[in-house]
């Protein structure tokens, strides 16, 4: 399962937990409230895990792009430099999108 779907499922799990927790509070059922809170936290952890994985992949992409950019500069290949810079920026954006 990809990081995007893990992240979506984490968000959905958080929402389900919040709903269950809220219902537990309204009807005075402490066990239901606690189960809802646990589900909410589990979803939050799942989402954060997916975001961390995306940040790692973004960092690797940034590094690979930087290397390609530098190699292109050394061998005087403007296309390689441009491709490397684009990949580097894409990696940076991927990291920022998953903070």
Secondary structure, 3 states (H helix, E strand, C coil): CCHHHHHHHHHHHHHHHHHHHHHHHHHCCHHHHHHHHHHHHHHHHHHHHHHHHHHHHHHHHHHHHHHHHHHHHHCCCHHHHHHHHHHHHHHHHHHHHCC
